[in-house]
Amino acid sequence: MNKTELVEVISSKAEITKAEAGKVLGAALDAIVEGLAKDGKVTLVGFGTFEVRTRSARTGRNPRTGEKIKIAASKAPAFKPGKEMKTAVAAKKKGKK
């Protein structure tokens, strides 16, 4: 499912226009990004938790030349699904087999 399809689903379930659904989805995504930038964690009970994970600096290898390179420490967003989401996805997979 892509963003356009998601907007269509939100529009039909919430009984609002696609334009309004697009604004709502955009606002929700912006709020998640702002929460991660500010606090480093956004929890949606039953859905999951978005968080910022820190990757430590390490030594890597250039695949073309084989020489060692230093890879700087970085931060990356991550998502951990909640129990309800895991259960729903597992139930869908069982039904497809």
HUCOR-V466945 format. One record per residue. RES is the residue in one small letter. D_FIRST is the distance of its C-alpha to the first C-alpha in whole Angstrom. Layout:
# HUCOR-V466945
res | d_first
RES | D_FIRST
RES | D_FIRST
This chain:
# HUCOR-V466945
res | d_first
m | 0
n | 4
k | 7
t | 8
e | 6
l | 7
v | 10
e | 10
v | 10
i | 12
s | 15
s | 15
k | 16
a | 18
e | 20
i | 20
t | 19
k | 16
a | 18
e | 19
a | 15
g | 15
k | 18
v | 17
l | 14
g | 16
a | 19
a | 17
l | 16
d | 19
a | 21
i | 19
v | 20
e | 24
g | 24
l | 24
a | 26
k | 29
d | 29
g | 27
k | 25
v | 23
t | 22
l | 20
v | 22
g | 20
f | 17
g | 18
t | 20
f | 20
e | 23
v | 24
r | 26
t | 29
r | 29
s | 33
a | 35
r | 36
t | 37
g | 35
r | 36
n | 35
p | 34
r | 36
t | 39
g | 39
e | 41
k | 40
i | 38
k | 37
i | 34
a | 34
a | 33
s | 29
k | 27
a | 23
p | 21
a | 19
f | 18
k | 19
p | 17
g | 20
k | 21
e | 20
m | 16
k | 18
t | 19
a | 16
v | 15
a | 18
a | 19
k | 15
k | 16
k | 20
g | 19
k | 17
k | 21
